[in-house]
Amino acid sequence: MRGNTDRMLAMVDHAVAGSAPFLPVRLIVFPEFAHAAPIYAGAQELAEKLAVPIPNEHTDRIERKAREHGVYIQTGSMIEQDAAWPGVVFNTTCLIGPGGLLYRYRKVNTWIPYEVHASPHDLPGYDRPLFPVADTEIGRIGCAICYDWLFPEAIRQLAANGAEVLVRVSAYMDPWGSTEPMNWWTTINRARAIENTAFVVAANQGAALARYPPYSWPGGSQVIDFDGRVLAEASPGPGERIVVAPIDVSALRHERSTRRGHAMLAHLRTEAYPVYGTHRYPSAEAPRELSYDANVKRIESTKRAADDLSRLDLLVE
């Protein structure tokens, strides 16, 4: 982790120096697991060998770098343990500015069944905001991690909480990555920007298959504007890329205040969607421990419960 943090701090220096003659860099985003990949299969192993509390030496070093350059840094995610929640680990990213740590975001929609990190949503009594947004001098910033973005309601909640810049911290792999014929990466990034009239800054890992089998990561980091236009994009493939694009928050605020059509945040008929009024995952009969096998059982149990609800709705109609 120290070596990875060393490299991230060097890349911050490179990004700031490279853009200095043109536009000042104020927000820097790193991909999921940039600090440490979850290379152990179980939550207990992750807790013993890789998990760290937050704040820690890495967030402290990033805070010093943010203060040095007057920038905001969305850290790569790290495996977090919190004494308030013994026995679980979180997949966590932090927004750090010149004044310190602004929020930590813990992945709500873990990539089940493989990921054995806890979703804060699933923990009884969890009382921190699930989707925090930071009001900064450069705009209101919110973040969600990788698989979260396949749930439009997660990103919609960030926008409802005031986010103007939606940050995606990802290790999004092939075949669903940034390459055709599927290219879910670009499809989802553009759709979430359009749905929420917001900028999207999406950082993705570009790691070769040799590093993390059985998947490879195609990179393709992007900046998208509030109409879904791609402002900058890293060429797909393994290896490091730094891409820079201007984000005009004043233009976004003008659009949000003056639009009548395509003002989706204002047009939202929340009560029209009863699916969100009933509990789905995890089902009540699901096991509480976190492992691949337990996650599979939770998924199957939830499917059965959802089928039962659907049949009940059909009978009522």
LUMPAMI-186031 format. One record per residue (C-alpha): chain; residue in one letter; x, y, z; residue number from 1. Coordinates in Angstrom, 1 decimal, decimal comma, padded with zeros to 4 digits. Example, Ala and Ser with C-alpha at 12.3 -4.5 7.8 and 13.67 -1.06 7.14 Angstrom:
BEGIN
R ch aa     px     py     pz   i
R  A  A  012,3 -004,5  007,8   1
R  A  S  013,7 -001,1  007,1   2
//
This chain:
BEGIN
R ch aa     px     py     pz   i
R  A  M  000,0  000,0  000,0   1
R  A  R  002,9  002,4  000,7   2
R  A  G  004,3  001,8 -002,8   3
R  A  N  000,9  002,4 -004,4   4
R  A  T  000,4  005,6 -002,4   5
R  A  D  003,8  006,8 -003,4   6
R  A  R  002,8  006,3 -007,1   7
R  A  M -000,5  008,1 -006,6   8
R  A  L  001,2  011,1 -005,0   9
R  A  A  003,7  011,3 -007,9  10
R  A  M  000,7  011,2 -010,4  11
R  A  V -000,9  014,1 -008,5  12
R  A  D  002,3  016,1 -009,1  13
R  A  H  002,4  015,1 -012,8  14
R  A  A -001,3  016,1 -013,3  15
R  A  V -000,8  019,4 -011,7  16
R  A  A  002,4  020,2 -013,5  17
R  A  G  001,2  019,0 -016,9  18
R  A  S -001,9  021,2 -016,8  19
R  A  A -000,4  024,3 -015,2  20
R  A  P  000,1  026,2 -018,5  21
R  A  F -003,5  025,6 -019,5  22
R  A  L -006,1  025,0 -016,9  23
R  A  P -005,6  024,6 -013,1  24
R  A  V -006,3  021,0 -011,9  25
R  A  R -008,5  021,2 -008,8  26
R  A  L -010,1  017,7 -008,6  27
R  A  I -008,1  014,4 -009,0  28
R  A  V -009,7  011,0 -009,1  29
R  A  F -008,1  007,6 -008,7  30
R  A  P -009,7  004,1 -009,5  31
R  A  E -011,1  001,5 -007,2  32
R  A  F -008,5 -000,5 -005,3  33
R  A  A -005,7  001,9 -006,3  34
R  A  H -004,3  001,5 -002,8  35
R  A  A -004,8 -002,2 -002,4  36
R  A  A -006,6 -004,9 -004,3  37
R  A  P -008,8 -007,4 -002,4  38
R  A  I -006,6 -010,3 -003,0  39
R  A  Y -007,9 -012,5 -000,2  40
R  A  A -011,1 -014,5 -000,5  41
R  A  G -012,6 -014,0  002,9  42
R  A  A -013,5 -011,0  005,1  43
R  A  Q -011,5 -012,4  008,0  44
R  A  E -008,3 -012,6  005,9  45
R  A  L -008,9 -009,1  004,5  46
R  A  A -009,3 -007,8  008,1  47
R  A  E -006,2 -009,5  009,3  48
R  A  K -003,9 -008,8  006,3  49
R  A  L -005,0 -005,8  004,4  50
R  A  A -007,7 -003,7  006,1  51
R  A  V -006,8 -000,3  007,6  52
R  A  P -008,7  002,2  009,7  53
R  A  I -009,5  005,6  008,3  54
R  A  P -007,8  008,1  008,8  55
R  A  N -004,5  006,3  008,3  56
R  A  E -000,9  007,0  007,1  57
R  A  H -002,1  007,0  003,5  58
R  A  T -005,0  009,5  003,9  59
R  A  D -002,6  011,7  006,0  60
R  A  R -000,1  011,7  003,1  61
R  A  I -002,8  012,5  000,6  62
R  A  E -004,1  015,3  002,8  63
R  A  R -000,6  016,9  002,8  64
R  A  K -000,4  016,6 -000,9  65
R  A  A -003,9  018,2 -001,3  66
R  A  R -002,8  021,1  000,9  67
R  A  E  000,4  021,5 -001,1  68
R  A  H -001,4  021,9 -004,4  69
R  A  G -004,7  023,3 -003,2  70
R  A  V -006,6  020,4 -004,8  71
R  A  Y -009,3  017,9 -004,0  72
R  A  I -008,4  014,2 -004,3  73
R  A  Q -010,8  011,3 -004,5  74
R  A  T -008,7  008,5 -003,2  75
R  A  G -008,6  005,1 -004,7  76
R  A  S -010,6  002,7 -002,5  77
R  A  M -009,0  000,7  000,3  78
R  A  I -010,2 -002,1  002,5  79
R  A  E -011,4 -000,4  005,7  80
R  A  Q -012,1 -001,8  009,2  81
R  A  D -013,9  000,2  011,8  82
R  A  A -013,9 -000,6  015,5  83
R  A  A -017,6  000,3  015,6  84
R  A  W -018,4 -002,6  013,3  85
R  A  P -016,2 -005,6  014,4  86
R  A  G -016,0 -008,6  012,1  87
R  A  V -016,7 -006,7  008,8  88
R  A  V -014,7 -004,8  006,3  89
R  A  F -015,8 -002,0  003,9  90
R  A  N -014,7 -001,0  000,4  91
R  A  T -014,1  002,7  001,1  92
R  A  T -012,9  005,8 -000,8  93
R  A  C -012,3  009,2  000,7  94
R  A  L -012,6  012,8 -000,7  95
R  A  I -009,7  014,8  000,7  96
R  A  G -009,2  018,5  000,3  97
R  A  P -006,7  021,1  001,4  98
R  A  G -008,6  021,3  004,8  99
R  A  G -008,6  017,5  005,4 100
R  A  L -011,0  014,6  004,9 101
R  A  L -014,4  015,7  003,7 102
R  A  Y -016,2  012,3  003,5 103
R  A  R -015,7  008,6  003,3 104
R  A  Y -017,9  006,7  001,0 105
R  A  R -018,4  003,0  001,7 106
R  A  K -019,6  000,9 -001,2 107
R  A  V -023,3  000,2 -000,9 108
R  A  N -023,8 -002,2 -003,8 109
R  A  T -020,9 -004,6 -003,4 110
R  A  W -020,2 -006,8 -006,4 111
R  A  I -021,8 -009,9 -005,1 112
R  A  P -021,3 -012,8 -004,9 113
R  A  Y -017,6 -012,2 -005,3 114
R  A  E -017,0 -009,3 -003,0 115
R  A  V -017,2 -010,0  000,7 116
R  A  H -017,1 -006,5  001,9 117
R  A  A -020,0 -005,3  004,0 118
R  A  S -022,6 -003,0  002,6 119
R  A  P -023,4 -000,3  005,2 120
R  A  H -027,0 -000,7  004,1 121
R  A  D -027,1 -004,2  005,5 122
R  A  L -025,8 -003,4  009,0 123
R  A  P -028,5 -003,0  011,6 124
R  A  G -028,3  000,3  013,3 125
R  A  Y -025,9  001,9  010,8 126
R  A  D -026,6  005,6  011,2 127
R  A  R -024,1  007,4  008,9 128
R  A  P -025,3  008,8  005,5 129
R  A  L -025,0  006,2  002,8 130
R  A  F -024,5  008,8  000,0 131
R  A  P -022,6  011,8  001,4 132
R  A  V -022,0  014,9 -000,7 133
R  A  A -019,3  017,5  000,0 134
R  A  D -020,0  021,2 -000,6 135
R  A  T -016,7  022,6 -001,7 136
R  A  E -015,4  025,8 -003,3 137
R  A  I -015,2  023,9 -006,7 138
R  A  G -018,7  022,5 -006,5 139
R  A  R -020,7  019,9 -004,7 140
R  A  I -019,1  016,5 -005,1 141
R  A  G -020,4  013,0 -004,5 142
R  A  C -019,0  009,6 -005,2 143
R  A  A -020,1  006,0 -005,7 144
R  A  I -017,9  002,9 -006,4 145
R  A  C -018,0  000,7 -009,5 146
R  A  Y -021,0 -001,6 -009,3 147
R  A  D -023,0  001,1 -007,5 148
R  A  W -023,4  002,7 -010,9 149
R  A  L -025,4 -000,1 -012,3 150
R  A  F -028,1  001,0 -009,9 151
R  A  P -029,5  004,3 -011,2 152
R  A  E -031,2  004,9 -007,9 153
R  A  A -027,9  005,1 -006,1 154
R  A  I -026,6  007,9 -008,4 155
R  A  R -030,0  009,6 -008,3 156
R  A  Q -029,7  009,8 -004,5 157
R  A  L -026,3  011,5 -004,8 158
R  A  A -027,9  014,0 -007,2 159
R  A  A -030,9  014,4 -004,9 160
R  A  N -028,4  015,1 -002,1 161
R  A  G -027,0  018,0 -004,1 162
R  A  A -024,1  016,5 -006,1 163
R  A  E -023,1  018,4 -009,2 164
R  A  V -020,0  016,3 -009,9 165
R  A  L -020,6  012,6 -009,7 166
R  A  V -017,3  010,7 -009,2 167
R  A  R -017,0  007,0 -010,2 168
R  A  V -014,1  005,1 -008,6 169
R  A  S -013,9  001,8 -010,5 170
R  A  A -012,1 -001,4 -011,2 171
R  A  Y -014,5 -002,2 -014,1 172
R  A  M -013,3 -005,3 -015,9 173
R  A  D -013,7 -007,0 -019,3 174
R  A  P -015,9 -008,0 -021,0 175
R  A  W -018,2 -005,2 -019,5 176
R  A  G -015,5 -002,5 -019,6 177
R  A  S -014,7  000,3 -022,0 178
R  A  T -014,3 -001,8 -025,2 179
R  A  E -016,9 -002,9 -027,8 180
R  A  P -019,1 -004,7 -028,4 181
R  A  M -020,5 -004,2 -024,9 182
R  A  N -018,8 -001,1 -023,4 183
R  A  W -021,1 -000,9 -020,4 184
R  A  W -018,6  001,6 -019,0 185
R  A  T -019,3  004,4 -021,4 186
R  A  T -023,0  003,6 -021,7 187
R  A  I -023,6  003,8 -017,9 188
R  A  N -021,4  006,9 -017,4 189
R  A  R -023,2  008,9 -020,1 190
R  A  A -026,6  007,7 -019,0 191
R  A  R -026,1  008,7 -015,4 192
R  A  A -024,8  012,1 -016,5 193
R  A  I -027,9  012,7 -018,6 194
R  A  E -030,4  011,3 -016,0 195
R  A  N -029,1  013,6 -013,3 196
R  A  T -028,0  016,7 -015,2 197
R  A  A -024,5  016,3 -013,7 198
R  A  F -020,9  016,0 -014,6 199
R  A  V -019,4  012,5 -014,3 200
R  A  V -015,7  012,0 -013,5 201
R  A  A -015,0  008,2 -013,9 202
R  A  A -011,6  006,7 -013,1 203
R  A  N -011,1  003,0 -014,1 204
R  A  Q -008,2  000,6 -013,5 205
R  A  G -006,1 -000,3 -016,5 206
R  A  A -004,6 -003,5 -015,3 207
R  A  A -003,3 -006,4 -017,4 208
R  A  L -004,7 -010,0 -017,0 209
R  A  A -001,3 -011,0 -015,6 210
R  A  R -001,9 -008,9 -012,6 211
R  A  Y -005,4 -009,9 -011,5 212
R  A  P -006,8 -013,1 -013,1 213
R  A  P -009,4 -014,2 -014,2 214
R  A  Y -010,2 -010,6 -015,4 215
R  A  S -008,4 -007,8 -017,1 216
R  A  W -009,2 -004,1 -016,7 217
R  A  P -009,5 -002,0 -019,8 218
R  A  G -009,0  001,5 -018,3 219
R  A  G -010,8  004,1 -020,4 220
R  A  S -011,2  006,8 -017,6 221
R  A  Q -013,6  009,5 -018,7 222
R  A  V -015,0  013,0 -018,0 223
R  A  I -018,6  013,4 -019,2 224
R  A  D -020,7  016,6 -019,2 225
R  A  F -024,3  017,0 -018,1 226
R  A  D -025,6  016,3 -021,6 227
R  A  G -023,7  013,1 -021,9 228
R  A  R -020,8  014,5 -024,1 229
R  A  V -017,4  012,9 -023,5 230
R  A  L -015,0  015,7 -022,6 231
R  A  A -012,0  013,5 -022,2 232
R  A  E -011,2  009,8 -022,4 233
R  A  A -008,2  007,6 -021,8 234
R  A  S -007,5  005,2 -024,6 235
R  A  P -008,6  001,7 -023,5 236
R  A  G -006,0 -000,8 -022,5 237
R  A  P -003,6 -001,6 -019,6 238
R  A  G -001,3  001,0 -018,3 239
R  A  E -001,4  004,4 -016,7 240
R  A  R -003,1  007,4 -018,3 241
R  A  I -003,8  010,9 -017,1 242
R  A  V -006,7  012,7 -018,7 243
R  A  V -007,8  016,2 -018,0 244
R  A  A -011,0  018,1 -018,9 245
R  A  P -012,7  021,4 -017,8 246
R  A  I -015,7  021,2 -015,6 247
R  A  D -017,9  024,3 -015,7 248
R  A  V -020,0  024,2 -012,6 249
R  A  S -021,5  027,6 -013,3 250
R  A  A -022,9  026,3 -016,7 251
R  A  L -024,3  023,3 -014,9 252
R  A  R -026,1  025,5 -012,3 253
R  A  H -027,5  027,6 -015,1 254
R  A  E -028,8  024,6 -016,9 255
R  A  R -030,4  023,2 -013,8 256
R  A  S -032,1  026,5 -012,9 257
R  A  T -033,4  027,3 -016,4 258
R  A  R -034,4  024,0 -018,0 259
R  A  R -038,0  023,0 -018,3 260
R  A  G -037,6  020,0 -020,5 261
R  A  H -035,2  017,2 -019,6 262
R  A  A -035,2  018,4 -016,0 263
R  A  M -035,3  014,9 -014,7 264
R  A  L -034,7  015,7 -011,1 265
R  A  A -037,8  017,9 -011,1 266
R  A  H -039,9  015,5 -013,1 267
R  A  L -039,4  012,6 -010,8 268
R  A  R -042,7  010,9 -009,8 269
R  A  T -041,3  009,1 -006,7 270
R  A  E -044,6  007,6 -005,6 271
R  A  A -045,1  006,0 -009,0 272
R  A  Y -042,5  003,3 -008,2 273
R  A  P -043,8  001,0 -005,5 274
R  A  V -040,8 -001,3 -006,0 275
R  A  Y -038,8  001,1 -003,8 276
R  A  G -041,3  000,8 -001,0 277
R  A  T -040,7 -002,9 -000,3 278
R  A  H -037,5 -004,5  001,0 279
R  A  R -035,5 -006,7 -001,5 280
R  A  Y -031,9 -007,4 -000,7 281
R  A  P -030,8 -009,2  001,5 282
R  A  S -033,9 -011,2  002,2 283
R  A  A -034,9 -012,0  005,8 284
R  A  E -033,9 -015,7  005,5 285
R  A  A -030,5 -015,0  004,2 286
R  A  P -027,3 -016,0  006,2 287
R  A  R -025,6 -013,1  007,9 288
R  A  E -021,9 -014,1  007,4 289
R  A  L -020,1 -012,7  004,4 290
R  A  S -018,5 -015,3  002,0 291
R  A  Y -019,0 -016,2 -001,6 292
R  A  D -021,2 -019,2 -000,8 293
R  A  A -023,3 -017,1  001,7 294
R  A  N -023,7 -014,3 -000,9 295
R  A  V -025,0 -016,9 -003,4 296
R  A  K -027,6 -018,0 -000,9 297
R  A  R -028,6 -014,4 -000,2 298
R  A  I -029,1 -013,8 -003,9 299
R  A  E -031,1 -016,9 -004,5 300
R  A  S -033,3 -016,2 -001,4 301
R  A  T -033,9 -012,7 -002,6 302
R  A  K -034,9 -013,9 -006,1 303
R  A  R -037,5 -016,3 -004,5 304
R  A  A -038,9 -013,5 -002,4 305
R  A  A -039,1 -011,2 -005,4 306
R  A  D -040,9 -013,9 -007,4 307
R  A  D -043,4 -014,3 -004,6 308
R  A  L -044,0 -010,6 -004,6 309
R  A  S -044,5 -010,5 -008,3 310
R  A  R -047,0 -013,4 -008,2 311
R  A  L -048,9 -011,6 -005,4 312
R  A  D -049,1 -008,4 -007,5 313
R  A  L -050,5 -010,4 -010,5 314
R  A  L -053,1 -012,0 -008,3 315
R  A  V -054,2 -008,6 -006,9 316
R  A  E -054,6 -007,1 -010,4 317
//
